[in-house]
Amino acid sequence: MSPNATAGHHDSDAAHLASLGYTSEFKRDMSPWANFSLGFTYLSPVTAVYTMFAVSLAVGGPPMIWALVIAGVGQLLVALVFSEVVAQYPVAGGVYPWARRLWGRRYAWLTGWVYMIALFVTIAGVVSGAGLYFASMLGFDPTVDTVIVCSLAILALATVINYLGTRVLAIAAIIGFGAELLGALAVGVWLLATERHHGLGVLFDSFGAGDGSNYLWAFAAASLIGIYNYYGFEACGDVAEEVRNPGLTIPKAMRRTIYVGGAAATFVTVSLVLSVSDISAVVAGEDTDPVSGVLQTAFGTAGSKVILSVVVLSFLSCAMSLQAAASRLAYSYGRDDMIVGSGLLRKFSRTRRIPPYALALAFAVPAATVLASKFSEDALTKIVSFASLGIYLGFQMVVFAALRARLKGWRPSGPYRLGKWGLPVNIAALVYGITAMVTLAWPRTPEAPWYDNYIVLLSGAVVVGAGLIYMAVHPTHGRSDAPYDDAIPKNPKNPKKGTVAAETDRTDEPEPANA
C-alpha cells in the first residue's frame, strides 16, 4: 500500500472515530494479520484442548469431538453479530462500548463489569495452567509454591510484552500464532502417523460413557471442551483503535479466528482421541492423564520437553492476548469516567502508546488471584469457575442488546452488514449463548455439597450482585457524558434528527456484497 493510501486510511479512521465522539491516542500499528493472530492466541486451541481433553473424554467418550463443531457454529453466529457492531462502532474496549451504544450507560457498565472480572480470572486460570506445564518443563516438582512462582513469571512476561507497545504486541501475537499452529499440526500429524490405535469410527462410540440410559447428559457435560475453546475472537475488536480500516479488517479477523482456531482444535482433538490406546480406561477413570501418556509414548522424554515448550508458549500467548483485551476494556472505562480510579485508568503513555495503569490492573488482579491458591487448595478453582460463564454472559448481554436495538429500529451502518440475515442470526446467536450458559452452570455432582455443586451459578450471582451494589452505592456511570444509546434512531420517521449514530446511518445505501 502506498504512503498516500496509508495516510488516507489513517485520516478516514480518525474521522470515523471523531464522529463517534473520540480522539484516539493509540497508534494503528496492528496489521490485519496481527489482529487475527491476537484473536487466535486468545482463543488458543492448544490451551483449551490440553486443559479439557481428559475431562471431556472421560465424561463423554470420543463423540465429545462433535461439541467442537456445535460450539464453533454457535460462536460463529455470535461473531457475526459482533462484526456488525464493531464495524459501526470501532472503539477500543470491546463489549463495554458496544453495549453502551446499543443500549445505555447502566447496561454497558454492568456488561463491562461482568466481562472485566471474567477476563481477570481467566488470565489467572491460564497462567496457572502455564505454571504447571512450565514447572514440569523445567523439571521442578509441581508443588503449590513452584506452580505459583512459575505462573507469576509467565504473567510478568506477558505484562512486559504488552507494556512494550502495540507493535511488539503484534509481533509477539504473530510469533505465538505461528508456533501454536505449527506445533498443533506437527503433533497431530506425528500422532496419526505413529501412534494411531483406532479408526475414525471410534468418534461415534461412547465406550459406555454416561449412565447407559441417556447419553445426552454425558455429551452435555463433555461439551465443555467446545464451550471453553471458542472465545477469543472478540479480542480482535478490543484493539479496534490500533487497527487500520477496522470496519472491514476486524470482522474478517473474527471469522478467521473461528475458522482456523476451530479447525486446529478439532484436528488436535481427533489426533489425541485416535492415539489413546485404552479409551475404556479413561472413561472408567483409571487413566486420568491420557495426554501426557500419549505424548510420552510418541515423543519420548526429550521430545515431550519440546512439546511442553510449545504448550507453555501457547499459554503465554493466550495470557498476553487476554491481558491486552482486559487493559483496553479498563482504559475504555476510565476514558468514559465510568468507575472509581478513572483518572488513572485513562492515563496514556505517549512513548509506548499504551494505557500503563489499566495494564497494571490487568497484572495485579490476576496475580492476587493466583496467590490466593496458596491459602486454599481449591480457591483458584472456585474463583476461575466463573470465568467462562462470565465471558459468555458478557457476550450474550451484547447479543441481547443488539437484538433489542434491531427490534427498536437499529439498522447497522458499518462496512460490514448482514442485511436481511441480521435478525435471524441475532436470534440464533442468543439461543446458542443461553444454551451454552445453562450447560456451563448446570450442577453435575449431586453428591457434593450444594455450594460446590452450584459454584458456577453462585460465582456468577456474586459478581453480578456486586456490580449492582456498586452501581447503587457509587453511580459513577451517571456522571459520564461520553456518547451512549445512539444506535437506535430517536425519531424513526426522521433518523437525521437522532444522535451521532443515527446521523451516520446511511439507510439508503445498498447492502454490501460481503454480508
C-alpha positions as CSV (number, residue, x, y, z in Angstrom):
1,M,0.0,0.0,0.0
2,S,1.4,3.4,-0.9
3,P,2.2,6.0,1.8
4,N,-0.6,8.2,0.4
5,A,-3.2,5.4,0.7
6,T,-2.0,4.6,4.2
7,A,-2.3,8.2,5.2
8,G,-5.8,8.3,3.6
9,H,-6.8,5.3,5.7
10,H,-5.5,6.9,8.9
11,D,-7.4,10.1,8.1
12,S,-10.6,8.1,7.4
13,D,-10.3,6.0,10.6
14,A,-9.6,9.1,12.7
15,A,-12.6,10.9,11.1
16,H,-14.9,8.0,11.8
17,L,-13.8,7.8,15.4
18,A,-14.2,11.5,15.8
19,S,-17.8,11.2,14.5
20,L,-18.3,8.7,17.4
21,G,-17.1,11.2,19.9
22,Y,-13.5,10.1,20.5
23,T,-9.9,11.1,19.5
24,S,-7.6,8.1,19.8
25,E,-4.2,8.1,21.4
26,F,-3.3,4.7,20.2
27,K,-1.1,4.1,17.1
28,R,-2.6,2.0,14.4
29,D,0.4,-0.4,14.3
30,M,-1.5,-3.6,14.2
31,S,-1.8,-5.2,10.7
32,P,-4.7,-7.4,9.7
33,W,-2.5,-10.5,10.1
34,A,-1.5,-9.4,13.6
35,N,-5.2,-8.6,14.5
36,F,-6.2,-12.1,13.5
37,S,-3.2,-13.6,15.4
38,L,-4.3,-11.7,18.6
39,G,-7.7,-13.3,18.4
40,F,-6.2,-16.7,17.6
41,T,-3.8,-16.7,20.5
42,Y,-6.6,-15.6,22.9
43,L,-8.8,-18.4,21.6
44,S,-5.7,-20.6,21.8
45,P,-6.9,-24.1,20.7
46,V,-3.9,-25.8,22.2
47,T,-4.7,-24.3,25.6
48,A,-8.3,-25.3,25.5
49,V,-7.8,-28.8,24.2
50,Y,-4.9,-29.7,26.6
51,T,-6.9,-28.3,29.5
52,M,-10.2,-30.0,28.8
53,F,-9.3,-33.2,26.8
54,A,-9.0,-35.6,29.7
55,V,-12.2,-34.5,31.5
56,S,-14.3,-34.4,28.3
57,L,-13.1,-37.8,27.1
58,A,-13.8,-39.4,30.5
59,V,-17.3,-37.9,30.7
60,G,-18.5,-38.3,27.1
61,G,-16.1,-40.6,25.3
62,P,-14.9,-39.9,21.8
63,P,-18.2,-38.4,20.5
64,M,-17.3,-35.3,22.6
65,I,-15.4,-34.2,19.5
66,W,-18.7,-33.1,18.0
67,A,-19.1,-30.5,20.7
68,L,-16.3,-28.6,19.0
69,V,-18.3,-28.5,15.8
70,I,-21.5,-27.4,17.5
71,A,-19.8,-24.7,19.6
72,G,-17.9,-23.5,16.6
73,V,-21.1,-22.9,14.6
74,G,-22.8,-21.2,17.6
75,Q,-19.9,-18.9,18.3
76,L,-19.6,-18.0,14.6
77,L,-23.2,-16.6,14.9
78,V,-22.1,-14.5,17.8
79,A,-19.0,-13.3,15.9
80,L,-21.3,-12.2,13.0
81,V,-23.4,-10.1,15.4
82,F,-20.2,-8.6,16.9
83,S,-18.9,-7.9,13.4
84,E,-21.8,-5.7,12.6
85,V,-21.5,-3.8,15.8
86,V,-17.7,-3.3,15.7
87,A,-17.9,-2.2,12.0
88,Q,-20.2,0.7,13.1
89,Y,-18.5,1.3,16.4
90,P,-14.7,0.6,16.1
91,V,-13.9,1.8,19.6
92,A,-11.3,0.3,22.0
93,G,-12.7,-1.8,24.8
94,G,-15.0,-4.3,23.0
95,V,-18.2,-5.4,24.7
96,Y,-18.4,-2.3,27.0
97,P,-18.5,0.4,24.3
98,W,-20.7,-1.8,22.1
99,A,-23.3,-2.2,24.8
100,R,-23.0,1.5,25.6
101,R,-24.0,2.5,22.1
102,L,-26.6,-0.2,21.6
103,W,-28.4,0.3,25.0
104,G,-27.1,2.8,27.5
105,R,-24.7,3.6,30.4
106,R,-26.1,1.4,33.1
107,Y,-26.4,-1.6,30.9
108,A,-22.9,-1.0,29.5
109,W,-21.4,-0.6,32.9
110,L,-22.7,-4.0,34.1
111,T,-21.8,-5.7,30.8
112,G,-18.2,-4.4,31.1
113,W,-18.0,-5.2,34.8
114,V,-19.0,-8.9,34.3
115,Y,-16.6,-9.2,31.3
116,M,-13.7,-7.5,33.0
117,I,-13.9,-9.7,36.1
118,A,-14.2,-12.8,33.8
119,L,-11.1,-11.7,31.9
120,F,-9.1,-11.2,35.1
121,V,-9.9,-14.6,36.5
122,T,-9.4,-16.2,33.0
123,I,-5.9,-14.7,32.9
124,A,-5.3,-16.2,36.4
125,G,-6.5,-19.6,35.2
126,V,-4.4,-19.5,32.0
127,V,-1.1,-18.6,33.8
128,S,-1.8,-21.2,36.4
129,G,-2.1,-23.8,33.7
130,A,1.0,-22.5,32.1
131,G,2.8,-22.6,35.5
132,L,2.1,-26.3,35.9
133,Y,3.5,-27.1,32.4
134,F,6.4,-24.6,32.9
135,A,7.3,-26.3,36.2
136,S,7.2,-29.7,34.5
137,M,9.3,-28.4,31.6
138,L,12.0,-27.1,34.0
139,G,12.0,-30.3,35.9
140,F,10.5,-28.8,39.1
141,D,8.3,-30.7,41.4
142,P,4.9,-29.2,40.7
143,T,4.1,-28.1,44.3
144,V,1.7,-25.3,45.1
145,D,4.7,-22.9,45.6
146,T,6.6,-23.8,42.4
147,V,3.4,-23.5,40.3
148,I,2.6,-20.1,41.8
149,V,6.1,-18.8,41.1
150,C,6.1,-20.1,37.5
151,S,2.6,-18.7,37.0
152,L,3.6,-15.3,38.2
153,A,6.7,-15.4,35.9
154,I,4.5,-16.1,32.9
155,L,2.2,-13.3,33.9
156,A,5.1,-10.9,34.4
157,L,6.5,-11.8,30.9
158,A,3.0,-11.2,29.3
159,T,2.8,-7.8,31.0
160,V,6.3,-6.8,29.8
161,I,5.3,-7.7,26.2
162,N,2.1,-5.7,26.5
163,Y,4.0,-2.7,28.1
164,L,6.4,-2.5,25.1
165,G,3.6,-1.3,22.9
166,T,1.2,-2.3,20.1
167,R,4.0,-3.1,17.5
168,V,5.7,-5.5,19.9
169,L,2.4,-7.0,21.0
170,A,1.5,-7.5,17.3
171,I,4.9,-9.2,16.6
172,A,4.5,-11.4,19.7
173,A,1.0,-12.4,18.6
174,I,2.2,-13.5,15.2
175,I,5.0,-15.5,16.7
176,G,2.6,-17.1,19.2
177,F,0.1,-17.9,16.4
178,G,2.8,-19.5,14.2
179,A,4.3,-21.5,17.0
180,E,0.9,-22.8,18.2
181,L,-0.5,-23.6,14.8
182,L,2.7,-25.3,13.6
183,G,3.1,-27.1,16.9
184,A,-0.5,-28.3,16.8
185,L,-0.2,-29.6,13.2
186,A,3.2,-31.2,13.8
187,V,2.0,-33.1,16.9
188,G,-1.3,-34.1,15.3
189,V,0.4,-35.4,12.1
190,W,3.1,-37.3,14.1
191,L,0.5,-38.9,16.3
192,L,-1.7,-40.0,13.4
193,A,1.4,-41.4,11.6
194,T,3.0,-43.2,14.5
195,E,0.5,-43.7,17.4
196,R,-2.9,-44.2,15.9
197,H,-4.7,-47.1,17.6
198,H,-8.3,-46.5,16.2
199,G,-10.2,-45.7,13.1
200,L,-12.5,-42.7,12.6
201,G,-15.4,-44.9,13.5
202,V,-14.4,-44.6,17.2
203,L,-15.7,-41.0,17.1
204,F,-19.2,-42.4,17.2
205,D,-18.6,-44.9,20.0
206,S,-19.3,-43.6,23.6
207,F,-17.4,-46.6,25.2
208,G,-20.1,-46.7,27.9
209,A,-19.9,-43.1,28.9
210,G,-22.8,-41.8,30.8
211,D,-25.3,-43.8,32.9
212,G,-26.1,-46.1,30.0
213,S,-29.7,-44.8,29.5
214,N,-29.4,-41.2,28.2
215,Y,-26.1,-40.2,26.5
216,L,-27.3,-36.6,26.0
217,W,-26.5,-35.6,29.6
218,A,-23.0,-37.1,29.3
219,F,-22.5,-35.3,26.0
220,A,-23.6,-32.0,27.5
221,A,-21.1,-32.4,30.3
222,A,-18.3,-33.3,27.8
223,S,-19.3,-30.3,25.6
224,L,-17.3,-28.0,27.9
225,I,-14.3,-28.7,25.6
226,G,-16.1,-26.9,22.8
227,I,-17.6,-24.1,25.0
228,Y,-14.2,-23.4,26.5
229,N,-12.5,-23.3,23.1
230,Y,-14.5,-20.8,21.1
231,Y,-14.0,-17.4,22.7
232,G,-11.2,-15.0,22.0
233,F,-12.3,-13.7,18.6
234,E,-13.7,-10.6,20.3
235,A,-10.1,-9.6,21.2
236,C,-9.8,-8.5,17.6
237,G,-12.4,-5.8,18.4
238,D,-10.9,-4.8,21.8
239,V,-8.0,-3.2,20.0
240,A,-10.1,-1.5,17.3
241,E,-8.3,1.8,17.6
242,E,-5.0,0.1,16.9
243,V,-6.0,-1.4,13.5
244,R,-6.2,0.4,10.2
245,N,-9.6,0.2,8.4
246,P,-11.2,-1.6,11.4
247,G,-14.7,-1.8,10.0
248,L,-13.5,-4.3,7.4
249,T,-10.4,-5.7,9.0
250,I,-11.9,-6.8,12.3
251,P,-14.9,-8.7,11.1
252,K,-12.6,-10.7,8.8
253,A,-10.2,-11.4,11.6
254,M,-13.0,-12.5,13.9
255,R,-14.4,-15.0,11.4
256,R,-10.9,-16.3,10.5
257,T,-10.2,-16.8,14.2
258,I,-13.2,-19.1,14.4
259,Y,-12.4,-21.0,11.2
260,V,-8.6,-21.5,11.8
261,G,-8.8,-21.9,15.6
262,G,-11.7,-24.3,15.3
263,A,-10.0,-26.4,12.6
264,A,-6.8,-26.6,14.7
265,A,-8.6,-27.6,17.9
266,T,-10.7,-30.2,16.1
267,F,-7.6,-31.7,14.4
268,V,-5.6,-31.9,17.6
269,T,-8.5,-33.4,19.5
270,V,-9.1,-36.1,16.8
271,S,-5.4,-37.0,16.7
272,L,-5.3,-37.4,20.5
273,V,-8.5,-39.5,20.6
274,L,-7.2,-41.9,17.9
275,S,-3.9,-42.1,19.8
276,V,-5.2,-43.1,23.2
277,S,-4.6,-46.8,23.3
278,D,-7.2,-47.7,26.0
279,I,-10.1,-45.3,25.8
280,S,-12.2,-47.5,28.1
281,A,-9.7,-46.9,30.9
282,V,-10.1,-43.2,30.5
283,V,-13.9,-43.4,30.6
284,A,-13.7,-45.7,33.6
285,G,-11.5,-43.2,35.4
286,E,-8.4,-45.5,35.5
287,D,-6.3,-43.2,33.3
288,T,-6.7,-39.6,34.4
289,D,-4.0,-38.1,32.3
290,P,-4.2,-39.6,28.8
291,V,-2.5,-36.6,27.1
292,S,0.8,-37.0,29.0
293,G,0.8,-40.7,28.3
294,V,0.3,-40.3,24.6
295,L,3.0,-37.6,24.3
296,Q,5.5,-39.6,26.4
297,T,4.9,-42.7,24.2
298,A,5.0,-40.8,20.9
299,F,7.9,-38.4,21.6
300,G,9.9,-39.8,24.5
301,T,11.3,-37.7,27.3
302,A,13.3,-35.2,25.2
303,G,10.5,-34.8,22.6
304,S,8.0,-34.3,25.3
305,K,10.0,-31.4,26.6
306,V,9.9,-29.7,23.2
307,I,6.1,-30.2,23.1
308,L,5.8,-28.8,26.6
309,S,7.7,-25.7,25.5
310,V,5.2,-25.2,22.7
311,V,2.4,-25.6,25.1
312,V,3.9,-23.1,27.5
313,L,4.4,-20.7,24.6
314,S,0.7,-21.1,23.7
315,F,-0.3,-20.4,27.3
316,L,1.9,-17.3,27.3
317,S,0.5,-16.0,24.1
318,C,-3.0,-16.6,25.4
319,A,-2.3,-14.7,28.6
320,M,-0.7,-11.9,26.6
321,S,-3.8,-11.5,24.4
322,L,-6.2,-11.7,27.3
323,Q,-4.3,-9.1,29.1
324,A,-4.3,-6.8,26.1
325,A,-8.1,-7.2,25.9
326,A,-8.6,-6.5,29.7
327,S,-6.3,-3.4,29.7
328,R,-8.2,-1.9,26.7
329,L,-11.5,-2.6,28.5
330,A,-10.3,-1.0,31.7
331,Y,-8.9,2.0,29.7
332,S,-12.2,2.4,27.9
333,Y,-14.0,2.5,31.3
334,G,-11.5,5.2,32.5
335,R,-11.8,7.3,29.4
336,D,-15.6,7.4,29.8
337,D,-15.2,8.3,33.5
338,M,-17.3,5.2,34.5
339,I,-15.5,3.8,37.6
340,V,-13.5,4.7,40.6
341,G,-9.9,5.3,39.6
342,S,-10.9,6.5,36.1
343,G,-8.3,9.3,36.4
344,L,-5.5,6.6,36.5
345,L,-7.1,4.1,34.1
346,R,-7.4,6.7,31.3
347,K,-3.8,7.8,31.6
348,F,-1.8,7.1,28.5
349,S,1.9,6.6,27.8
350,R,3.0,8.9,25.0
351,T,6.1,6.9,24.4
352,R,4.7,3.4,24.5
353,R,1.2,4.3,23.3
354,I,-0.4,2.1,25.9
355,P,-2.5,2.7,29.0
356,P,0.0,1.8,31.7
357,Y,-2.3,1.9,34.7
358,A,-5.0,-0.1,33.0
359,L,-2.3,-2.7,32.1
360,A,-1.0,-2.6,35.7
361,L,-4.6,-3.5,36.9
362,A,-4.6,-6.4,34.4
363,F,-1.5,-7.7,36.1
364,A,-2.4,-7.0,39.7
365,V,-5.8,-8.6,39.9
366,P,-4.8,-11.9,38.2
367,A,-1.6,-12.0,40.3
368,A,-3.6,-11.7,43.5
369,T,-5.9,-14.4,42.3
370,V,-3.0,-16.8,41.7
371,L,-1.6,-16.0,45.1
372,A,-5.0,-16.9,46.6
373,S,-4.3,-20.5,45.7
374,K,-1.6,-20.6,48.4
375,F,-4.2,-20.2,51.1
376,S,-6.9,-22.6,49.8
377,E,-6.2,-25.7,47.8
378,D,-9.3,-25.2,45.7
379,A,-9.5,-21.4,45.9
380,L,-8.3,-20.8,42.4
381,T,-10.7,-23.5,41.0
382,K,-13.6,-21.8,42.8
383,I,-12.7,-18.3,41.5
384,V,-12.0,-19.4,38.0
385,S,-15.3,-21.4,37.9
386,F,-16.9,-18.0,37.0
387,A,-14.5,-17.3,34.1
388,S,-16.2,-19.0,31.2
389,L,-19.7,-18.2,32.4
390,G,-18.8,-14.6,32.8
391,I,-17.3,-14.3,29.3
392,Y,-20.4,-16.0,27.8
393,L,-22.7,-13.7,29.9
394,G,-20.8,-10.6,28.7
395,F,-21.1,-11.9,25.1
396,Q,-24.8,-12.5,25.4
397,M,-25.5,-9.2,27.0
398,V,-24.2,-7.6,23.8
399,V,-26.1,-10.0,21.6
400,F,-29.3,-9.3,23.5
401,A,-28.7,-5.5,23.3
402,A,-28.2,-5.9,19.6
403,L,-31.4,-7.8,19.2
404,R,-33.3,-5.2,21.3
405,A,-31.8,-2.4,19.2
406,R,-32.8,-4.1,15.9
407,L,-36.4,-4.5,17.1
408,K,-36.4,-0.8,18.0
409,G,-35.2,0.3,14.6
410,W,-31.4,0.0,14.6
411,R,-30.0,-0.6,11.1
412,P,-26.3,-1.4,11.1
413,S,-24.4,1.2,9.1
414,G,-20.8,0.0,9.1
415,P,-18.9,-1.5,6.2
416,Y,-19.9,-5.0,7.3
417,R,-23.7,-5.8,7.4
418,L,-25.7,-9.0,7.4
419,G,-28.7,-7.4,5.7
420,K,-31.8,-9.5,5.9
421,W,-30.0,-12.2,7.7
422,G,-29.2,-9.9,10.7
423,L,-32.3,-10.6,12.7
424,P,-32.4,-14.5,12.3
425,V,-28.6,-14.7,13.0
426,N,-29.0,-12.5,16.1
427,I,-31.8,-14.7,17.5
428,A,-29.9,-17.9,16.8
429,A,-26.8,-16.4,18.5
430,L,-28.8,-15.6,21.6
431,V,-30.4,-19.1,21.7
432,Y,-26.9,-20.7,21.4
433,G,-25.4,-18.5,24.1
434,I,-28.2,-19.1,26.6
435,T,-27.9,-22.9,25.9
436,A,-24.1,-22.7,26.5
437,M,-24.5,-20.8,29.8
438,V,-27.0,-23.3,31.1
439,T,-24.6,-26.1,30.2
440,L,-21.8,-24.3,32.0
441,A,-23.8,-23.7,35.2
442,W,-25.7,-27.0,35.3
443,P,-24.9,-28.9,38.5
444,R,-23.2,-32.2,37.8
445,T,-22.1,-33.6,41.2
446,P,-25.2,-34.2,43.3
447,E,-23.0,-36.0,45.9
448,A,-21.0,-32.8,46.5
449,P,-22.1,-30.0,49.0
450,W,-24.7,-27.8,47.4
451,Y,-22.3,-24.8,47.4
452,D,-19.8,-26.8,45.4
453,N,-22.4,-28.2,43.1
454,Y,-23.7,-24.7,42.2
455,I,-20.3,-22.9,42.3
456,V,-20.5,-21.6,38.8
457,L,-24.0,-20.2,39.2
458,L,-23.2,-18.8,42.7
459,S,-20.0,-17.1,41.5
460,G,-21.9,-15.6,38.6
461,A,-24.6,-14.3,41.0
462,V,-21.9,-12.9,43.3
463,V,-20.2,-11.0,40.5
464,V,-23.4,-9.6,39.1
465,G,-24.7,-8.8,42.6
466,A,-21.5,-6.9,43.5
467,G,-21.8,-4.9,40.3
468,L,-25.4,-4.0,41.0
469,I,-24.5,-2.9,44.6
470,Y,-21.6,-0.8,43.3
471,M,-23.9,0.9,40.8
472,A,-26.4,1.7,43.5
473,V,-23.8,2.9,46.1
474,H,-21.4,4.7,43.8
475,P,-23.2,5.6,40.5
476,T,-20.2,6.8,38.6
477,H,-21.9,5.7,35.3
478,G,-24.3,8.6,35.7
479,R,-21.7,11.3,35.5
480,S,-20.2,10.1,32.2
481,D,-21.0,12.4,29.3
482,A,-19.5,10.2,26.6
483,P,-21.9,9.2,23.8
484,Y,-24.3,6.4,24.6
485,D,-27.7,4.9,23.5
486,D,-27.3,6.2,20.0
487,A,-27.7,3.1,17.8
488,I,-31.5,3.4,17.8
489,P,-32.9,6.4,15.9
490,K,-34.6,8.7,18.4
491,N,-37.2,9.6,15.7
492,P,-37.7,6.6,13.4
493,K,-39.6,8.8,10.9
494,N,-36.6,11.1,10.6
495,P,-33.3,9.4,11.7
496,K,-31.3,12.5,10.9
497,K,-32.8,14.2,13.9
498,G,-31.3,11.4,16.1
499,T,-27.9,11.1,17.7
500,V,-24.5,10.6,16.2
501,A,-25.1,7.0,15.1
502,A,-28.5,7.9,13.6
503,E,-26.9,10.8,11.7
504,T,-24.4,8.4,10.1
505,D,-26.9,5.7,9.4
506,R,-27.0,5.7,5.6
507,T,-30.2,3.7,5.3
508,D,-30.5,4.5,1.6
509,E,-27.3,2.7,0.7
510,P,-27.4,-0.9,-0.7
511,E,-26.2,-3.8,1.5
512,P,-22.6,-4.7,0.8
513,A,-21.9,-7.9,-1.0
514,N,-19.7,-9.3,1.8
515,A,-22.6,-9.7,4.2
